[in-house]
Amino acid sequence: MYNLRRFPAPWTMEEDKHGFSVKDASGFHICGVPRREDLHSSGYQYAHQFLSRDEARRIAKAISRLPELLRRPQY
């Protein structure tokens, strides 16, 4: 059977020093969600334009769950 998915499930979320990355089952990097914790604590003027660690984690986790949400129901 031919698999129509280009990025096979399951997708996983991994944290690195710059943020979070989402990878497919073959290890291919699908996307990255950057974060900047150091700016929020220092009162940096443009800190509101960057994601905190928790915000970036939640977005990456939601992206990694997309294959589960898009799966066709089995009848």
Contacts in CASP RR format, 6 or more apart in sequence:
PFRMAT RR
TARGET T0000
AUTHOR 0000-0000-0000
METHOD contacts of the structure
MODEL  1
MYNLRRFPAPWTMEEDKHGFSVKDASGFHICGVPRREDLHSSGYQYAHQF
LSRDEARRIAKAISRLPELLRRPQY
5 67 0 8 1.000
7 24 0 8 1.000
7 28 0 8 1.000
7 30 0 8 1.000
7 67 0 8 1.000
8 24 0 8 1.000
8 25 0 8 1.000
8 26 0 8 1.000
9 24 0 8 1.000
9 25 0 8 1.000
9 67 0 8 1.000
9 68 0 8 1.000
9 71 0 8 1.000
10 25 0 8 1.000
10 64 0 8 1.000
10 67 0 8 1.000
10 68 0 8 1.000
11 22 0 8 1.000
11 23 0 8 1.000
11 24 0 8 1.000
11 25 0 8 1.000
11 30 0 8 1.000
11 63 0 8 1.000
11 64 0 8 1.000
11 65 0 8 1.000
11 66 0 8 1.000
11 67 0 8 1.000
12 22 0 8 1.000
12 23 0 8 1.000
12 64 0 8 1.000
13 20 0 8 1.000
13 21 0 8 1.000
13 22 0 8 1.000
13 57 0 8 1.000
13 60 0 8 1.000
13 61 0 8 1.000
13 63 0 8 1.000
13 64 0 8 1.000
14 20 0 8 1.000
14 21 0 8 1.000
14 22 0 8 1.000
14 23 0 8 1.000
15 57 0 8 1.000
18 34 0 8 1.000
18 35 0 8 1.000
19 32 0 8 1.000
19 33 0 8 1.000
19 34 0 8 1.000
19 35 0 8 1.000
19 53 0 8 1.000
19 56 0 8 1.000
19 60 0 8 1.000
20 32 0 8 1.000
20 33 0 8 1.000
20 35 0 8 1.000
20 56 0 8 1.000
20 57 0 8 1.000
20 59 0 8 1.000
20 60 0 8 1.000
21 29 0 8 1.000
21 30 0 8 1.000
21 31 0 8 1.000
21 32 0 8 1.000
21 33 0 8 1.000
21 60 0 8 1.000
22 29 0 8 1.000
22 30 0 8 1.000
22 31 0 8 1.000
22 32 0 8 1.000
22 33 0 8 1.000
22 60 0 8 1.000
22 63 0 8 1.000
22 64 0 8 1.000
23 29 0 8 1.000
23 30 0 8 1.000
24 30 0 8 1.000
30 63 0 8 1.000
31 60 0 8 1.000
31 63 0 8 1.000
32 60 0 8 1.000
33 51 0 8 1.000
33 56 0 8 1.000
33 59 0 8 1.000
33 60 0 8 1.000
33 63 0 8 1.000
34 50 0 8 1.000
34 51 0 8 1.000
34 56 0 8 1.000
35 50 0 8 1.000
35 51 0 8 1.000
35 52 0 8 1.000
35 53 0 8 1.000
35 55 0 8 1.000
35 56 0 8 1.000
36 47 0 8 1.000
36 50 0 8 1.000
36 51 0 8 1.000
36 52 0 8 1.000
37 52 0 8 1.000
37 53 0 8 1.000
39 46 0 8 1.000
39 47 0 8 1.000
39 50 0 8 1.000
40 47 0 8 1.000
40 50 0 8 1.000
40 52 0 8 1.000
51 59 0 8 1.000
END
